Amino acid sequence: MTRPEPGQAPPRIAARRIGKSFATPVLRDVDLEIPAGCIHGLVGENGAGKSTLAKIIVGLERADTGSLALDGRPYRPITAAESRNAGVALCAQELSLVDDLSIAENILLYTSTSAFKRIRRRSAHEKAARALVAIGLDAGPEVRVSRLSLAEKQLVEIARALATNPRLLVLDEPTSALTAPQSDRLHAILRAEARRGVTVIYISHRLRDVLTICDRVSVLRDGQVRLTESAGALREETLIREMAGADADFDAGRRSIEGTRPVHLRVGKLRSAALPHPISFDCRRGEILGLAGLAGSGRTELLNAILCLDRRTGGSVTIRTASGATEIRNPRHAIRCGIGYVAEDRARDGIFRDRDLAFNVTIAGLGRVADRTGRVVRARETAAVSKLTADLGVTSTGIDQSIRELSGGNQQRLMLARWLHCKSRLLLLDEPTRGVDVAAKLAIHEELVRLRDSGVAVVAVSLRPDPGVVEPEARRRVSPRHVAPGGHPGGGVQ
C-alpha cells in the first residue's frame, strides 16, 4: 500500500490488513485507500465481504486484525454513534428506519435539533423537508415511515445520512429498490457531494451503475481485494470475471414455450384500498407472467391482494388444485393451496433474523419434515435443507448457521428455497433478485425457468431489468396501470 508523499493530503479512509472471521474468514488482509472527494465502487459476489467491510468502517463490527485511519489519524469506532461523530455515515442494505416514527423524527435520530432536552419540532421538520427536496421524495416530513413504499424508505435512509453532513458516506446497495430516474437523481447528488470533498464508498451489484458513477472500483473476492482500477478503464465483463474468478457464460439462452397450458391462477375484477380499479388476468401452468411498473404503480399491492395480505374490496382470486378451482380466502389457505410468496422487503417480511437456515427454510412446511406426531425429524430436515441450499448455491457454514450472518443474496435464495420445500405450484415473487450479484441472479433465473418447465406458474414483479443479465423468458409482461379495468390485460401485454 502506498503512503502519501510529503505535503500530500492523507487518504480520507485507509484500511490496512483488515481481517474478520465469523464461523469462517470473511475478510483477509484487506488493504484499501480512498482519497477525499472520490466515489469508490466496491463490488463482489454475495459473501465476498463487502457489507462486513462497510460495517467495520462505520463501527457496527469490530475487525479481528488490522487498522483504520481517517484523514491520517487512527480511527477505531466501536459504535455507529462514534463513527457519525467522526463524520462517517452509512446507508445499509437492510434499512434501519423506525416505522412508527415520522420521516422528520427518523432524520432527527441522527441529527440533534434539541435544546435543554426539548425537541425543536419546527426545526426538525424544516431540516427534513430540505433533505426530502434534495433527494427528490415527494412526501411531507410528518408522514409516518410505515406508510411509505420500500423505494421511498430507501430515499429517507439516504436523506438521513446526507443530513449529517458526512465527510465519508458508505452506501450499501443504495439503488436496489429505486427506479431509474430516482437512481439518476441520487447519482447527481453524489457527484455534487464529491465535488465538495465528500468521499463515497458505493457498494452495488448493478455494475453499469458502478462504472457510471464511480471514479475507481475495487473487486472483493473471497474476502480479499483482487483488483483496484479506474472505472474508465474497466468493463462489466472484466468485473464479472474478477468477481467470479474465471470466465463465465452468463447467457441464459432463449427458450421456447410450446403449446397452451390450462389456467392455474385467475384474478377477476380484483380491488383493494390500494387498487381502486378492478384488475383481471390469468396465469397458466408452466408460465412466467411478469408484472412491470414504477414505484407506486400497484405492483406489490396487487400481490398482497392476491394472497389476502391486504383486505379485498371486490373481485376474486381462484387457483386450480387437485380438487378443482378454489377461491383463495386467506394467507394460510393460500399456502395450503400451493401458493408461495417472496416479499420485496425480505428483512421485514421474509426472514426470521434470529433463527437458523433450517428454521427459515422449513417454517412454512414443517409437516414435510415431521413424523406422525408432528415432531420434526432432524435427519429429514437436514437432508431437505441441505439439498435445497446446494441446488440454489447458498454459501453458509451449515444449516445451523444464523440467517442474519448471511449476505443479502444468500438470504434471498433461502426465501425461494422455503417455497421449493413446500412444493408450491404458484410462486408470487416481488423483486426476486433484489440485492443479489450477477451470478446469483442467473442462478435464480435458471431455477425459475426449470420450475416453469416442470409446470409451476410464476408471477414475477420487477421494477426494471437488471443490466447485463438475461431475464427468465416470461411469456407475457403486464403493467398494473395498463391492465384493462374489469377485463384481462390489454395494452400492457407484450
Residue, then its C-alpha position, 0 to 999 in steps of 0.5 A: m500500500t502506498r503512503p502519501e508523499p510529503g505535503q500530500a493530503p492523507p487518504r480520507i479512509a485507509a484500511r490496512r490488513i483488515g481481517k474478520s472471521f465469523a464461523t469462517p474468514v470473511l475478510r483477509d488482509v484487506d488493504l484499501e485507500i480512498p482519497a477525499g472527494c472520490i466515489h469508490g465502487l466496491v463490488g463482489e459476489n454475495g459473501a465476498g465481504k463487502s457489507t462486513l467491510a462497510k460495517i467495520i468502517v462505520g463501527l457496527e463490527r469490530a475487525d479481528t486484525g488490522s487498522l483504520a485511519l481517517d484523514g491520517r489519524p487512527y480511527r477505531p469506532i466501536t459504535a455507529a454513534e462514534s463513527r457519525n461523530a467522526g463524520v462517517a455515515l452509512c446507508a445499509q442494505e437492510l434499512s434501519l428506519v423506525d416505522d412508527l416514527s415520522i420521516a422528520e423524527n427518523i432524520l432527527l435520530y441522527t441529527s440533534t435539533s434539541a435544546f435543554k432536552r426539548i425537541r425543536r419540532r419546527s426545526a426538525h421538520e424544516k431540516a427534513a423537508r430540505a433533505l426530502v427536496a434534495i433527494g427528490l421524495d415527494a412526501g411531507p416530513e410528518v408522514r409516518v415511515s410505515r406508510l411509505s413504499l420500500a423505494e421511498k424508505q430507501l430515499v429517507e435512509i439516504a436523506r438521513a445520512l446526507a443530513t449529517n453532513p458526512r465527510l465519508l458516506v458508505l452506501d450499501e446497495p443504495t439503488s436496489a429498490l429505486t427506479a431509474p430516474q430516482s437512481d439518476r437523481l441520487h447519482a447527481i447528488l453524489r457527484a455534487e457531494a464529491r465535488r465538495g470533498v465528500t468521499v463515497i464508498y458505493i457498494s452495488h451489484r448493478l455494475r453499469d451503475v458502478l462504472t457510471i458513477c464511480d471514479r475507481v472500483s475495487v473487486l472483493r473476492d473471497g474476502q480479499v481485494r483482487l483488483t483496484e482500477s479506474a472505472g474508465a478503464l474497466r468493463e462489466e465483463t472484466l468485473i464479472r470475471e474478477m468477481a467470479g474468478a474465471d470466465a463465465d457464460f452468463d447467457a441464459g439462452r432463449r427458450s421456447i414455450e410450446g403449446t397452451r397450458p390450462v389456467h392455474l391462477r385467475v384474478g377477476k375484477l380484483r380491488s383493494a384500498a390500494l387498487p381502486h380499479p378492478i384488475s383481471f388476468d390469468c396465469r397458466r401452468g408452466e408460465i412466467l407472467g411478469l408484472a412491470g411498473l414504477a414505484g407506486s404503480g400497484r405492483t406489490e399491492l396487487l400481490n398482497a391482494i392476491l394472497c389476502l395480505d391486504r383486505r379485498t374490496g371486490g373481485s376474486v382470486t381462484i387457483r386450480t388444485a387437485s380438487g378443482a378451482t378454489e377461491i383463495r380466502n386467506p394467507r394460510h389457505a393460500i399456502r395450503c393451496g400451493i401458493g408461495y410468496v417472496a416479499e420485496d422487503r425480505a428483512r421485514d417480511g421474509i426472514f426470521r433474523d434470529r433463527d437458523l437456515a433450517f428454521n427459515v427454510t422449513i417454517a412454512g412446511l414443517g409437516r414435510v419434515a415431521d413424523r406422525t406426531g408432528r415432531v420434526v425429524r432432524a435427519r429429514e430436515t437436514a437432508a431437505v435443507s441441505k439439498l435445497t441450499a446446494d441446488l440454489g448455491v447458498t454459501s453458509t457454514g451449515i444449516d445451523q448457521s444464523i440467517r442474519e450472518l448471511s449476505g443479502g443474496n444468500q438470504q434471498r435464495l433461502m426465501l425461494a428455497r422455503w417455497l421449493h420445500c413446500k412444493s408450491r405450484l404458484l410462486l408470487l415473487d416481488e423483486p426476486t433478485r433484489g440485492v443479489d450479484v450477477a451470478a446469483k441472479l442467473a442462478i435464480h433465473e435458471e431455477l425459475v425457468r426449470l420450475r416453469d418447465s416442470g409446470v409451476a406458474v410464476v408471477a414475477v414483479s420487477l421494477r426494471p431489468d437488471p443490466g447485463v443479465v438475461e431475464p427468465e423468458a416470461r411469456r407475457r409482461v403486464s403493467p398494473r396501470h395498463v391492465a384493462p379495468g374489469g377485463h384481462p390485460g390489454g395494452g400492457v401485454q407484450 
